[in-house]
Amino acid sequence: INTYNIYYYLNGGTHSGNPSTYKVTNSTITLKDATRSGYRFMGWYTNSSFTGNRVYNIPNGSTGTKYLYAKWAKIYTLVFSTGSGSYCAPISGIAGDVITLPTSTRGGYNGRWSTINKEFGDSYTITTATNSSSTSQYTIYASWTEKSIQECYNDNTWRYEIYTYNQLNAIRTLYTYSYSPYGSTYYYFVDIELMNDITIPGYWTPLPYDFKGNFYG
């Protein structure tokens, strides 16, 4: 019974566990994946142009010398620079992969991924243009804008959650027309929760109306 050779063209990769020879009487040989740092293995092919079908095995009853070529796709890693926002783990993929962008959070702010003009949670397709030829890593930066005072309101606690001086100062515009035993008047009637330390620059002009409500924090 003839013994046939199997030649592997790894194109920079390595493999283990695949046989170098086979016989017609062998059981079907299931080929193991090759590995290459920084690349995703895309399969074994019978030609260097990687045309035709991917080869997964050498069936029982096969004959002849086999030439197998490893196909690779470069892995790109998206790194997320969130500034003062919460950490987002890097995401890796190859050209054509569609990924869902992570969400970073920052108290008192709305954010988006400015580098690629995408919102948090949007899908993003990795392309070969994502990276220069000299690197496999691409940094995406978050940009932040302060929430309006209306966006700071928590419907569950019925409080305005304040993170910044501008938001605190904006409370001054939230007066409510109300009544008192002395007739109609304007009141500041809000519950405020300070979510962190806030430095107030200079001084405030006195409020033109009475303040009614509670300060937390």
Solvent accessible surface area in square Angstrom, and as a share of the most:
residue,aa,sasa,rsa
1,I,148,0.75
2,N,102,0.52
3,T,79,0.46
4,Y,44,0.17
5,N,65,0.33
6,I,6,0.03
7,Y,98,0.37
8,Y,39,0.15
9,Y,92,0.35
10,L,43,0.21
11,N,75,0.38
12,G,66,0.63
13,G,9,0.09
14,T,87,0.51
15,H,55,0.25
16,S,89,0.58
17,G,59,0.57
18,N,17,0.09
19,P,47,0.30
20,S,75,0.49
21,T,58,0.34
22,Y,6,0.02
23,K,84,0.36
24,V,51,0.29
25,T,86,0.50
26,N,57,0.29
27,S,91,0.59
28,T,67,0.39
29,I,27,0.13
30,T,105,0.61
31,L,15,0.07
32,K,110,0.47
33,D,87,0.45
34,A,3,0.02
35,T,87,0.51
36,R,77,0.28
37,S,111,0.72
38,G,43,0.41
39,Y,68,0.26
40,R,96,0.35
41,F,27,0.11
42,M,60,0.27
43,G,0,0.00
44,W,4,0.01
45,Y,25,0.10
46,T,84,0.49
47,N,45,0.23
48,S,77,0.50
49,S,82,0.53
50,F,56,0.23
51,T,84,0.49
52,G,67,0.64
53,N,137,0.70
54,R,79,0.29
55,V,30,0.17
56,Y,132,0.50
57,N,59,0.30
58,I,7,0.03
59,P,75,0.47
60,N,89,0.46
61,G,43,0.42
62,S,19,0.12
63,T,77,0.45
64,G,28,0.27
65,T,61,0.35
66,K,57,0.24
67,Y,102,0.39
68,L,4,0.02
69,Y,42,0.16
70,A,0,0.00
71,K,67,0.29
72,W,35,0.12
73,A,22,0.17
74,K,57,0.24
75,I,48,0.24
76,Y,17,0.06
77,T,34,0.20
78,L,0,0.00
79,V,39,0.22
80,F,13,0.05
81,S,41,0.26
82,T,14,0.08
83,G,71,0.68
84,S,80,0.51
85,G,14,0.14
86,S,47,0.30
87,Y,171,0.65
88,C,9,0.05
89,A,60,0.46
90,P,67,0.42
91,I,48,0.24
92,S,63,0.41
93,G,1,0.01
94,I,15,0.08
95,A,45,0.35
96,G,51,0.49
97,D,37,0.19
98,V,99,0.57
99,I,20,0.10
100,T,93,0.54
101,L,2,0.01
102,P,32,0.20
103,T,84,0.49
104,S,3,0.02
105,T,89,0.52
106,R,72,0.26
107,G,37,0.35
108,G,3,0.03
109,Y,43,0.16
110,N,58,0.30
111,G,19,0.18
112,R,77,0.28
113,W,0,0.00
114,S,51,0.33
115,T,60,0.35
116,I,27,0.14
117,N,109,0.56
118,K,67,0.28
119,E,78,0.35
120,F,39,0.16
121,G,40,0.39
122,D,52,0.27
123,S,62,0.40
124,Y,31,0.12
125,T,63,0.36
126,I,0,0.00
127,T,62,0.36
128,T,95,0.55
129,A,92,0.72
130,T,11,0.06
131,N,15,0.08
132,S,64,0.41
133,S,113,0.73
134,S,104,0.67
135,T,53,0.31
136,S,47,0.30
137,Q,100,0.44
138,Y,59,0.22
139,T,41,0.24
140,I,0,0.00
141,Y,117,0.44
142,A,17,0.13
143,S,44,0.28
144,W,43,0.15
145,T,91,0.53
146,E,64,0.29
147,K,61,0.26
148,S,52,0.34
149,I,12,0.06
150,Q,122,0.54
151,E,92,0.41
152,C,7,0.04
153,Y,82,0.31
154,N,38,0.19
155,D,108,0.56
156,N,138,0.71
157,T,63,0.36
158,W,186,0.65
159,R,61,0.22
160,Y,36,0.14
161,E,36,0.16
162,I,0,0.00
163,Y,57,0.22
164,T,18,0.11
165,Y,60,0.23
166,N,90,0.46
167,Q,4,0.02
168,L,10,0.05
169,N,55,0.28
170,A,29,0.22
171,I,8,0.04
172,R,49,0.18
173,T,94,0.54
174,L,34,0.17
175,Y,105,0.40
176,T,66,0.38
177,Y,120,0.46
178,S,39,0.25
179,Y,165,0.63
180,S,27,0.17
181,P,132,0.83
182,Y,209,0.79
183,G,35,0.34
184,S,57,0.37
185,T,46,0.27
186,Y,81,0.31
187,Y,30,0.11
188,Y,4,0.02
189,F,135,0.56
190,V,14,0.08
191,D,40,0.21
192,I,2,0.01
193,E,40,0.18
194,L,49,0.25
195,M,72,0.32
196,N,67,0.34
197,D,145,0.75
198,I,37,0.19
199,T,118,0.69
200,I,78,0.39
201,P,79,0.50
202,G,77,0.74
203,Y,189,0.72
204,W,85,0.30
205,T,88,0.51
206,P,112,0.71
207,L,65,0.32
208,P,97,0.61
209,Y,73,0.28
210,D,87,0.45
211,F,76,0.32
212,K,85,0.36
213,G,33,0.31
214,N,75,0.39
215,F,117,0.49
216,Y,72,0.27
217,G,100,0.96
